Amino acid sequence: MDLTTEHLSKVELLKRLDHAALLKLAEKGKLIPVSEGTVIIAEDSQDNMFYAILQGRVDIHISSPGSLLLDKAEGKVVATLKAGETVGEMALVGQKRRSATAKAREEVLLACWDPAELETLFEEDYELGFRVQQQLARSFGERLSKTNLIARNF
């Protein structure tokens, strides 16, 4: 099965994009089915992919400060993301080391992009790049606010 504009139109970060823009993103991405319990992103890893959750839920885990956990996926669950949300956005702004673990809570279907390919696409289509980056900035702001609330109760 191929990644389609119908899949992407349900992703919150991409909802404001027109069909032509979604088509360009669909052509650069791929679909990845993930089994329950699978680690999608490992905390402190150098993985650089960006994902949109199309089906299912993904738990976000962080290890405790100063912990020596070998299995970072067993750290504290700080969020559960659902279909329409994204994970791994920091890869789009150049962060190399992952700050949390993302683990499939159930069967998940992901859209996946290589940031280098997206960067090339955004250089070719400045308007698309601007609109995605603008939505990313909004998303980062919302997540920062949520993280601050979690940190107060940690």
Residue pairs with C-beta under 8 A, 6 or more apart in sequence:
1 31
2 26
2 31
3 26
3 29
3 30
3 31
3 111
4 26
5 19
5 22
5 23
5 26
7 26
7 31
7 54
7 111
8 14
8 17
8 22
8 25
8 26
8 29
8 52
8 111
9 15
9 22
10 54
10 83
10 84
11 52
11 54
11 84
11 85
11 86
11 111
12 84
12 85
12 86
12 139
13 52
13 86
13 89
13 132
13 135
13 136
13 139
14 21
14 22
14 25
14 52
14 132
14 135
16 131
16 135
17 25
17 128
17 131
17 132
21 125
21 128
21 131
24 121
24 125
24 128
25 113
25 118
25 121
25 128
28 113
28 114
28 117
28 118
28 121
29 111
29 112
29 113
30 111
30 112
31 54
31 109
31 110
31 111
31 112
32 51
32 109
32 110
32 111
32 112
33 107
33 108
33 109
33 110
34 40
34 56
34 104
34 107
34 108
34 109
34 110
35 104
35 107
36 104
36 105
36 106
36 107
36 108
37 103
37 104
38 103
38 104
38 108
39 73
39 101
39 102
39 103
40 51
40 58
40 87
40 88
40 102
40 103
40 104
40 108
40 110
41 47
41 49
41 51
41 87
41 88
41 98
41 100
41 101
41 102
42 72
42 73
42 98
42 101
43 61
43 62
43 63
43 72
43 75
43 98
43 99
43 100
43 101
44 72
44 97
44 98
45 97
45 98
46 96
46 97
46 98
47 88
47 91
47 98
48 91
48 96
48 114
48 115
49 88
49 91
49 112
49 113
49 114
49 115
50 86
50 88
50 89
50 91
50 92
50 112
50 113
50 114
50 115
50 118
51 86
51 87
51 88
51 102
51 110
51 111
51 112
51 113
52 84
52 85
52 86
52 110
52 111
53 81
53 82
53 83
53 84
53 85
53 86
53 87
53 108
53 109
53 110
54 83
54 109
54 110
54 111
55 83
55 107
55 108
55 109
56 82
56 83
56 104
56 105
56 106
56 107
56 108
56 109
57 80
57 81
57 82
57 83
57 104
57 105
57 106
57 108
58 80
58 81
58 85
58 87
58 102
58 103
58 104
58 105
58 108
59 77
59 79
59 80
59 81
59 102
59 103
59 104
59 105
60 77
60 78
60 79
60 80
60 81
60 87
60 100
60 101
60 102
61 72
61 73
61 74
61 75
61 76
61 77
61 78
61 100
61 101
61 102
61 103
62 75
62 76
62 78
62 99
62 100
62 101
63 69
63 72
63 75
63 76
64 75
64 76
67 75
69 75
72 101
73 101
73 103
75 101
76 154
78 100
78 147
78 150
79 146
79 150
80 105
81 87
81 102
86 139
87 102
88 98
88 102
89 136
89 139
89 140
90 98
90 99
91 115
92 115
92 118
92 132
92 133
92 136
93 136
118 132
121 128
121 129
122 128
122 129
122 132
122 133
123 129
